[in-house]
Amino acid sequence: MKDLRVRCEWDAAQTHESLRPYLIEEAHEVDDAIRSGDDRQLREELGDLLLQVLFHSVLAEERGAFTFQDVADGFVTKMKGRHPHLYGDGAREPWERQKAKQRESLVDGLPPSLPSLHRAYRLQDRAAGVGFDWPDEGGPLGKVEEELEEVRAELARVPARPAHGPVYDKAHSRLEAELGDLLFAVVNLCRKAGVHPALAMDRANDKFARRFRGIEDRAKQRGMELSTAGLEALDGLWDEVKREEADGEGA
């Protein structure tokens, strides 16, 4: 990396700021490789992500801020601190409880740019780390039901909505807030049930995309135009796809 900074025009021109999009892109590509189960792809993408770590470390070293060795040493120190029962005489303690002692606020160190589902999960996880949590799934399940009723009530008060796109007026702003509360409650239920909401949402998205492709294939085979087929016909195709999936799983 140091050699490239000297001899490659593109590498020499990069800054921490200019590399930000690539770091995010590489992290997503690692995630895709994990989801695909392709070890060759995962190995390659981890290398690309490591390049980003090395690149930023070299840039920092050039500025006299820190070195890659400092990064590695800091990581080792942090891991030992997180496991005092393994690397010392300390008692085992949940990580969130340890971190809570070092933070002034729940949101410290939690980037606002995190994907919304993951940020909600982490906020709730941090709150649970200091005891703000239900003892079991019953609490968040009841909260989901409560928030759902509030959404129903708000929907009844909201004027007719357009067929396409959101409308940002006062009534719809209240509805948006209530739906946000409902989503937040569902995330908390996921967390309490031991399911990460982002992973659950990925599965739901993949399932919907797969089934809708099945609808499109069947419609094409039967000479149907999706935009004019109507909900009843499309719903029938959806049920066919679901039954075929269920039969395949049974086999």
DOVEX-283942 format. One record per residue (C-alpha): residue in three letters; x, y, z negated. Coordinates in Angstrom, 3 decimals, decimal comma. Each point is the difference from the previous one (the first is absolute). Example, Ala and Ser with C-alpha at 12.3 -4.5 7.8 and 13.67 -1.06 7.14 Angstrom:
2
@res:Ala&u:12,300&v:-4,500&w:-7,800
@res:Ser&u:1,370&v:3,440&w:0,660
***
This chain:
251
@res:Met&u:0,000&v:0,000&w:0,000
@res:Lys&u:2,865&v:2,363&w:-0,799
@res:Asp&u:1,570&v:-0,843&w:3,354
@res:Leu&u:-3,259&v:0,706&w:1,844
@res:Arg&u:-0,282&v:3,370&w:-1,731
@res:Val&u:3,371&v:0,896&w:1,552
@res:Arg&u:-0,338&v:-1,492&w:3,484
@res:Cys&u:-3,732&v:-0,040&w:0,873
@res:Glu&u:-1,690&v:3,313&w:0,862
@res:Trp&u:-3,442&v:-1,144&w:-1,101
@res:Asp&u:1,160&v:-1,403&w:-3,358
@res:Ala&u:2,140&v:3,072&w:-0,630
@res:Ala&u:-3,003&v:2,291&w:0,522
@res:Gln&u:-2,285&v:-1,695&w:-2,527
@res:Thr&u:-0,966&v:1,392&w:-3,400
@res:His&u:-1,984&v:-1,360&w:-2,939
@res:Glu&u:-3,024&v:1,884&w:1,336
@res:Ser&u:0,317&v:-1,192&w:3,603
@res:Leu&u:0,233&v:-3,628&w:-1,150
@res:Arg&u:-3,208&v:0,057&w:-2,058
@res:Pro&u:-2,272&v:-1,311&w:2,802
@res:Tyr&u:2,393&v:-2,874&w:0,743
@res:Leu&u:0,092&v:-1,091&w:-3,638
@res:Ile&u:-3,782&v:-0,189&w:-0,100
@res:Glu&u:-0,126&v:-1,779&w:3,367
@res:Glu&u:2,583&v:-2,595&w:-1,026
@res:Ala&u:-1,818&v:-0,704&w:-3,263
@res:His&u:-3,205&v:-0,665&w:1,962
@res:Glu&u:1,866&v:-2,288&w:2,387
@res:Val&u:1,336&v:-2,022&w:-2,946
@res:Asp&u:-3,562&v:-0,237&w:-1,283
@res:Asp&u:-1,215&v:-1,235&w:3,403
@res:Ala&u:2,770&v:-2,611&w:0,072
@res:Ile&u:-1,032&v:-1,278&w:-3,425
@res:Arg&u:-3,609&v:-0,244&w:1,111
@res:Ser&u:0,978&v:-1,877&w:3,167
@res:Gly&u:2,008&v:-2,601&w:-1,932
@res:Asp&u:2,800&v:0,258&w:2,590
@res:Asp&u:3,311&v:-0,387&w:-1,882
@res:Arg&u:2,098&v:1,031&w:2,999
@res:Gln&u:-1,984&v:3,204&w:0,351
@res:Leu&u:0,129&v:0,610&w:-3,754
@res:Arg&u:3,790&v:-0,371&w:-0,026
@res:Glu&u:0,326&v:2,495&w:2,829
@res:Glu&u:-2,391&v:2,533&w:-1,517
@res:Leu&u:1,654&v:-0,207&w:-3,419
@res:Gly&u:3,267&v:0,868&w:1,743
@res:Asp&u:-1,644&v:3,062&w:1,558
@res:Leu&u:-1,334&v:1,053&w:-3,390
@res:Leu&u:3,422&v:-0,503&w:-1,563
@res:Leu&u:1,419&v:2,266&w:2,707
@res:Gln&u:-2,229&v:2,775&w:-1,311
@res:Val&u:1,308&v:-0,497&w:-3,549
@res:Leu&u:3,592&v:0,098&w:1,277
@res:Phe&u:-0,680&v:3,009&w:2,217
@res:His&u:-1,429&v:2,100&w:-2,844
@res:Ser&u:2,805&v:-1,112&w:-2,319
@res:Val&u:2,668&v:1,077&w:2,493
@res:Leu&u:-1,720&v:3,345&w:0,531
@res:Ala&u:-0,062&v:0,531&w:-3,764
@res:Glu&u:3,668&v:-0,932&w:-0,271
@res:Glu&u:0,881&v:2,543&w:2,683
@res:Arg&u:-1,769&v:2,652&w:-2,077
@res:Gly&u:1,876&v:-1,096&w:-3,103
@res:Ala&u:-3,250&v:-0,974&w:-1,712
@res:Phe&u:0,520&v:-3,728&w:-0,591
@res:Thr&u:1,331&v:-3,138&w:1,693
@res:Phe&u:-1,476&v:-3,340&w:0,986
@res:Gln&u:1,857&v:-1,494&w:-2,968
@res:Asp&u:-1,855&v:2,465&w:-2,231
@res:Val&u:-3,281&v:-1,219&w:1,498
@res:Ala&u:0,919&v:-3,636&w:-0,690
@res:Asp&u:1,228&v:0,764&w:-3,514
@res:Gly&u:-3,167&v:1,919&w:-0,765
@res:Phe&u:-2,089&v:-2,925&w:1,182
@res:Val&u:1,891&v:-2,469&w:-2,213
@res:Thr&u:-0,372&v:2,294&w:-3,005
@res:Lys&u:-3,730&v:0,364&w:0,655
@res:Met&u:-0,543&v:-3,757&w:0,339
@res:Lys&u:1,820&v:-0,666&w:-3,262
@res:Gly&u:-2,045&v:2,686&w:-1,684
@res:Arg&u:-3,221&v:-1,588&w:1,248
@res:His&u:1,048&v:-3,358&w:-1,469
@res:Pro&u:1,432&v:0,768&w:-3,467
@res:His&u:-0,888&v:-3,530&w:-1,149
@res:Leu&u:2,247&v:-1,455&w:2,735
@res:Tyr&u:2,899&v:2,472&w:-0,060
@res:Gly&u:0,202&v:0,924&w:-3,658
@res:Asp&u:-1,675&v:-0,437&w:-3,349
@res:Gly&u:-3,178&v:1,929&w:0,814
@res:Ala&u:-3,555&v:-1,306&w:-0,072
@res:Arg&u:-1,930&v:-0,762&w:3,157
@res:Glu&u:-2,295&v:2,906&w:0,880
@res:Pro&u:-2,274&v:0,650&w:3,004
@res:Trp&u:1,654&v:2,287&w:2,530
@res:Glu&u:-2,875&v:2,483&w:0,121
@res:Arg&u:0,200&v:0,412&w:-3,769
@res:Gln&u:3,738&v:0,654&w:0,279
@res:Lys&u:-0,527&v:2,566&w:2,743
@res:Ala&u:-2,813&v:1,714&w:-1,899
@res:Lys&u:2,486&v:0,919&w:-2,725
@res:Gln&u:2,162&v:1,787&w:2,588
@res:Arg&u:-2,807&v:1,908&w:1,767
@res:Glu&u:-1,711&v:3,192&w:-1,034
@res:Ser&u:-3,005&v:-0,784&w:2,177
@res:Leu&u:-1,672&v:-2,978&w:1,629
@res:Val&u:0,687&v:1,387&w:3,476
@res:Asp&u:3,739&v:0,693&w:-0,444
@res:Gly&u:2,035&v:-1,677&w:2,731
@res:Leu&u:-3,080&v:-1,256&w:1,879
@res:Pro&u:0,119&v:1,530&w:3,511
@res:Pro&u:-3,278&v:1,595&w:1,147
@res:Ser&u:0,791&v:-1,351&w:3,485
@res:Leu&u:-0,419&v:-3,632&w:-1,077
@res:Pro&u:-2,801&v:-1,809&w:1,862
@res:Ser&u:-3,213&v:0,772&w:-1,863
@res:Leu&u:-0,849&v:-3,557&w:-1,058
@res:His&u:3,480&v:-0,608&w:-1,359
@res:Arg&u:0,113&v:3,366&w:-1,789
@res:Ala&u:-3,331&v:-0,705&w:-1,687
@res:Tyr&u:1,297&v:-3,420&w:-1,056
@res:Arg&u:3,208&v:1,478&w:-1,437
@res:Leu&u:-1,839&v:2,756&w:-1,876
@res:Gln&u:-2,262&v:-2,594&w:-1,599
@res:Asp&u:2,926&v:-2,317&w:-0,699
@res:Arg&u:1,849&v:2,799&w:-1,755
@res:Ala&u:-3,055&v:0,904&w:-2,057
@res:Ala&u:-0,395&v:-3,653&w:-0,985
@res:Gly&u:3,649&v:-0,018&w:-1,091
@res:Val&u:-0,825&v:2,428&w:-2,811
@res:Gly&u:-3,188&v:-1,806&w:-1,026
@res:Phe&u:-2,622&v:1,803&w:2,123
@res:Asp&u:-1,540&v:-3,169&w:1,385
@res:Trp&u:-2,915&v:-2,384&w:-0,344
@res:Pro&u:0,647&v:-3,391&w:-1,615
@res:Asp&u:-1,353&v:-1,959&w:2,985
@res:Glu&u:-1,664&v:0,282&w:3,414
@res:Gly&u:-3,417&v:0,718&w:-1,528
@res:Gly&u:0,818&v:3,649&w:-0,642
@res:Pro&u:1,103&v:0,965&w:3,512
@res:Leu&u:-2,762&v:-2,141&w:1,509
@res:Gly&u:-2,566&v:1,972&w:-1,978
@res:Lys&u:1,672&v:3,232&w:1,126
@res:Val&u:-0,296&v:-1,075&w:3,650
@res:Glu&u:-3,722&v:-0,579&w:-0,496
@res:Glu&u:-0,362&v:3,379&w:-1,731
@res:Glu&u:1,842&v:1,836&w:2,775
@res:Leu&u:-2,020&v:-1,830&w:2,659
@res:Glu&u:-3,234&v:1,254&w:-1,575
@res:Glu&u:1,370&v:3,543&w:0,025
@res:Val&u:0,831&v:-0,354&w:3,704
@res:Arg&u:-3,547&v:-1,219&w:0,693
@res:Ala&u:-1,419&v:3,006&w:-1,845
@res:Glu&u:2,242&v:2,406&w:1,905
@res:Leu&u:-0,863&v:-1,593&w:3,348
@res:Ala&u:-3,677&v:0,598&w:-0,741
@res:Arg&u:0,709&v:3,722&w:-0,490
@res:Val&u:2,300&v:0,504&w:2,980
@res:Pro&u:-1,662&v:1,322&w:3,173
@res:Ala&u:0,031&v:-2,037&w:3,181
@res:Arg&u:3,524&v:-0,816&w:1,095
@res:Pro&u:1,309&v:0,201&w:3,578
@res:Ala&u:0,711&v:-3,211&w:1,851
@res:His&u:3,659&v:0,850&w:0,523
@res:Gly&u:2,584&v:1,537&w:-2,292
@res:Pro&u:-0,097&v:1,427&w:-3,511
@res:Val&u:-1,709&v:3,274&w:-0,897
@res:Tyr&u:1,673&v:2,241&w:-2,552
@res:Asp&u:-2,750&v:1,898&w:-1,759
@res:Lys&u:-0,860&v:0,177&w:-3,694
@res:Ala&u:-2,357&v:-2,998&w:0,023
@res:His&u:2,437&v:-2,231&w:1,835
@res:Ser&u:2,824&v:1,169&w:-2,246
@res:Arg&u:-1,951&v:-1,362&w:-2,996
@res:Leu&u:-0,584&v:-3,260&w:1,866
@res:Glu&u:3,688&v:-0,218&w:0,845
@res:Ala&u:0,836&v:0,412&w:-3,692
@res:Glu&u:-2,434&v:-2,744&w:-1,023
@res:Leu&u:1,297&v:-2,386&w:2,657
@res:Gly&u:3,533&v:0,769&w:-1,162
@res:Asp&u:-1,015&v:-0,935&w:-3,549
@res:Leu&u:-1,452&v:-3,254&w:1,325
@res:Leu&u:3,183&v:-0,856&w:1,893
@res:Phe&u:2,108&v:0,837&w:-3,060
@res:Ala&u:-2,159&v:-2,304&w:-2,118
@res:Val&u:0,367&v:-2,826&w:2,542
@res:Val&u:3,783&v:0,453&w:-0,081
@res:Asn&u:-0,106&v:-0,319&w:-3,784
@res:Leu&u:-2,057&v:-3,178&w:0,283
@res:Cys&u:2,582&v:-1,392&w:2,434
@res:Arg&u:2,820&v:0,863&w:-2,374
@res:Lys&u:-1,725&v:-1,595&w:-2,976
@res:Ala&u:-0,725&v:-3,124&w:2,052
@res:Gly&u:3,681&v:-0,293&w:0,955
@res:Val&u:-0,488&v:1,005&w:3,644
@res:His&u:1,816&v:2,902&w:1,659
@res:Pro&u:-2,656&v:2,065&w:1,809
@res:Ala&u:2,296&v:0,835&w:2,924
@res:Leu&u:0,610&v:-3,689&w:0,688
@res:Ala&u:-3,705&v:-0,756&w:-0,353
@res:Met&u:-0,766&v:2,835&w:2,437
@res:Asp&u:2,578&v:-1,351&w:2,456
@res:Arg&u:-1,743&v:-3,375&w:-0,044
@res:Ala&u:-3,402&v:1,608&w:0,484
@res:Asn&u:1,288&v:2,124&w:2,901
@res:Asp&u:1,617&v:-3,015&w:1,663
@res:Lys&u:-3,167&v:-2,038&w:-0,445
@res:Phe&u:-2,195&v:2,712&w:1,506
@res:Ala&u:2,378&v:0,537&w:2,938
@res:Arg&u:0,174&v:-3,744&w:0,675
@res:Arg&u:-3,765&v:-0,430&w:-0,127
@res:Phe&u:-0,687&v:3,056&w:2,126
@res:Arg&u:2,403&v:-1,324&w:2,630
@res:Gly&u:-2,147&v:-3,118&w:-0,074
@res:Ile&u:-3,088&v:2,144&w:0,639
@res:Glu&u:1,743&v:1,732&w:2,909
@res:Asp&u:1,059&v:-3,322&w:1,533
@res:Arg&u:-3,516&v:-1,450&w:-0,217
@res:Ala&u:-1,587&v:3,150&w:1,372
@res:Lys&u:2,365&v:-0,036&w:2,981
@res:Gln&u:-0,697&v:-3,688&w:0,679
@res:Arg&u:-3,760&v:0,693&w:0,014
@res:Gly&u:0,145&v:3,200&w:2,030
@res:Met&u:-1,131&v:2,143&w:-2,928
@res:Glu&u:0,914&v:3,671&w:-0,378
@res:Leu&u:0,866&v:0,679&w:-3,641
@res:Ser&u:-1,144&v:3,620&w:0,030
@res:Thr&u:-3,506&v:-0,925&w:1,208
@res:Ala&u:-0,484&v:-3,485&w:-1,486
@res:Gly&u:-1,596&v:1,278&w:-3,210
@res:Leu&u:0,614&v:-0,835&w:-3,627
@res:Glu&u:-2,131&v:-3,162&w:-0,033
@res:Ala&u:1,931&v:-1,587&w:2,877
@res:Leu&u:3,383&v:1,012&w:-1,411
@res:Asp&u:-0,976&v:-1,270&w:-3,423
@res:Gly&u:-0,892&v:-3,327&w:1,584
@res:Leu&u:3,452&v:-0,201&w:1,595
@res:Trp&u:1,568&v:0,889&w:-3,349
@res:Asp&u:-1,842&v:-2,890&w:-1,647
@res:Glu&u:1,212&v:-2,346&w:2,743
@res:Val&u:3,599&v:1,005&w:-0,618
@res:Lys&u:-0,413&v:-0,473&w:-3,756
@res:Arg&u:-1,518&v:-3,455&w:0,470
@res:Glu&u:2,817&v:-1,009&w:2,327
@res:Glu&u:2,574&v:1,140&w:-2,568
@res:Ala&u:-1,793&v:-1,912&w:-2,754
@res:Asp&u:-0,146&v:-3,150&w:2,153
@res:Gly&u:3,720&v:0,348&w:0,758
@res:Glu&u:0,851&v:0,317&w:-3,679
@res:Gly&u:-2,124&v:-3,040&w:-0,787
@res:Ala&u:1,806&v:-2,036&w:2,624
***
